[in-house]
Amino acid sequence: MGEQLRFFSDESNAQSKVDDKKKRNWENRFQKWSNDKHINDDSSPYGKCGHGSMCDYCTDNAYGRPCVRALNEMCREKGIYLNYDLMDFEDVWDGEFASKNKENNNE
């Protein structure tokens, strides 16, 4: 029985690490996209301190990844689950999420 539990734990851990890496990579690309939009077009609503769906949750942009931190805070508060395989940066910025929670994501 202990061997079965250890096997399940190892398998579960491996999948968790893959999911964490996928999330981290998506978040890094999202922040880079946001920064690039801000730098390349001053009139754009995108970028740091812009008008995105998560900007109300931004409390401090003095250090790394302010848009990602604000997005994560908004998702926690509203119970939003992001599917990082399907999410488009502009959709997230505009507040258009593929699913509002994990239950809806499995349908």
Backbone torsions as a table, in degrees:
resi	resn	phi	psi	omega
1	MET	NA	-42.4	178.7
2	GLY	-60.2	-37.2	179.1
3	GLU	-66.0	-38.9	178.4
4	GLN	-65.0	-42.4	178.8
5	LEU	-64.1	-41.5	179.4
6	ARG	-63.6	-42.0	179.6
7	PHE	-62.6	-46.5	179.4
8	PHE	-62.0	-42.6	179.6
9	SER	-62.5	-43.5	179.4
10	ASP	-64.1	-42.3	-179.6
11	GLU	-66.3	-43.2	179.2
12	SER	-64.4	-41.8	178.1
13	ASN	-61.5	-43.2	-178.6
14	ALA	-62.6	-44.3	179.6
15	GLN	-65.4	-39.0	178.6
16	SER	-61.4	-41.1	179.5
17	LYS	-66.0	-39.0	177.8
18	VAL	-63.9	-45.6	179.4
19	ASP	-63.7	-41.8	178.6
20	ASP	-62.3	-41.1	-179.7
21	LYS	-67.3	-41.0	178.2
22	LYS	-61.4	-44.3	179.3
23	LYS	-63.5	-47.3	-178.9
24	ARG	-61.3	-42.6	178.9
25	ASN	-64.3	-42.8	178.5
26	TRP	-62.6	-45.7	-179.6
27	GLU	-61.6	-41.7	178.7
28	ASN	-63.6	-41.7	177.8
29	ARG	-66.6	-38.4	178.4
30	PHE	-62.3	-45.7	179.6
31	GLN	-64.6	-40.6	178.4
32	LYS	-63.5	-44.1	177.6
33	TRP	-58.5	-46.3	179.6
34	SER	-61.0	-45.7	179.0
35	ASN	-62.8	-43.8	-179.7
36	ASP	-63.1	-40.8	178.4
37	LYS	-61.9	-40.4	-179.7
38	HIS	-66.8	-42.7	-177.3
39	ILE	-72.0	-41.3	-172.3
40	ASN	-81.2	-19.4	-176.8
41	ASP	-148.4	100.8	-177.2
42	ASP	-63.8	-24.5	-179.0
43	SER	-89.2	-3.2	-178.2
44	SER	-71.7	141.3	175.8
45	PRO	-77.1	-2.4	-179.5
46	TYR	-92.4	161.0	175.4
47	GLY	107.2	172.7	-179.4
48	LYS	-54.1	137.5	178.7
49	CYS	61.3	33.1	179.9
50	GLY	-92.9	-147.4	-174.5
51	HIS	-123.2	44.1	-179.5
52	GLY	-82.3	168.0	-178.4
53	SER	-61.9	-24.9	-176.5
54	MET	-97.4	-2.1	-173.1
55	CYS	-62.9	-28.1	177.6
56	ASP	-65.1	-18.7	-178.1
57	TYR	-97.4	1.1	-180.0
58	CYS	-82.2	117.4	-178.6
59	THR	-106.1	-23.3	-177.7
60	ASP	-157.6	116.1	177.9
61	ASN	-107.9	23.3	-178.7
62	ALA	-77.7	-18.0	178.3
63	TYR	-138.7	169.3	-168.4
64	GLY	-30.3	137.8	169.8
65	ARG	53.2	54.9	-177.9
66	PRO	-63.9	-37.4	-178.9
67	CYS	-67.9	-38.2	179.1
68	VAL	-67.3	-44.1	179.6
69	ARG	-63.4	-41.5	178.3
70	ALA	-65.8	-41.3	178.2
71	LEU	-61.5	-45.6	179.6
72	ASN	-63.1	-39.7	178.2
73	GLU	-63.8	-44.5	179.4
74	MET	-62.3	-43.7	179.9
75	CYS	-62.6	-41.7	178.1
76	ARG	-62.3	-46.6	-176.2
77	GLU	-67.3	-39.6	-175.9
78	LYS	-94.0	-3.2	-179.9
79	GLY	70.7	32.9	-179.1
80	ILE	-89.7	134.1	176.0
81	TYR	-111.1	122.2	179.6
82	LEU	-94.5	131.8	172.8
83	ASN	-93.9	103.2	-172.0
84	TYR	-69.3	-13.6	175.4
85	ASP	-78.0	-26.4	-172.5
86	LEU	-109.3	-14.1	-170.0
87	MET	-78.9	130.0	174.8
88	ASP	-96.4	138.5	-175.6
89	PHE	-57.3	-45.2	-178.1
90	GLU	-65.4	-36.3	177.6
91	ASP	-63.1	-44.2	178.9
92	VAL	-63.0	-44.8	-179.1
93	TRP	-59.0	-39.6	-177.9
94	ASP	-83.6	-2.2	177.8
95	GLY	84.7	18.4	178.8
96	GLU	-100.7	101.1	-175.3
97	PHE	-102.7	143.1	-178.7
98	ALA	-62.3	-39.6	178.2
99	SER	-145.3	147.8	-177.3
100	LYS	-87.4	-20.3	177.8
101	ASN	-160.2	173.0	-176.0
102	LYS	-62.1	-35.9	-177.0
103	GLU	-63.1	-44.1	179.7
104	ASN	-69.6	-25.7	-178.4
105	ASN	-71.1	-25.7	-177.3
106	ASN	-84.6	-5.7	-178.4
107	GLU	-79.3	NA	NA
